[in-house]
């Protein structure tokens, strides 16, 4: 099972981040201009 999960912007992403119990995300490389890869702890 992959630990990678796509998350979009808006209310949905806030709900997903809260449900996963994340408090911070690290910004990684850009997948495309303006689309960064985010890493959780």
N, C-alpha and C positions, 0 to 999 in steps of 0.2 A: 504494500500500500504506500503510495507516494505521500510525502509530507508537504507537497506543494499545493497551494490552493489559490486560484485566481480571485481577486477581490476588486470590485469596481468602486467608483466614487459615489458619494451620496449617503443617504440614510441606510441603505443595505450594507455598505462597507462598515459603517459604525456599528451596526447590529452584529455583524460577523466578528469584528475585532473584539467586541464586548463578550460575545459567546465563547470565543477562544481564550478569553482571560488575558489578552495581551495589553500591556501598559505602554509599550514602546516598540517602535519598528526602526530598523537600520536601513538607510537608503543605499542600495547597491547600484550596479551598472544600469544603463538605460536599455530597455528592450527595443524601444523606438523613441524618437524625439518626444519628450514630455511624458514618457511611460517608464518610470523607474521600477526596478525589481526591489521589493521590500523583504527584509529578513526579520523574523521574530526571534526572541530569545530561545 
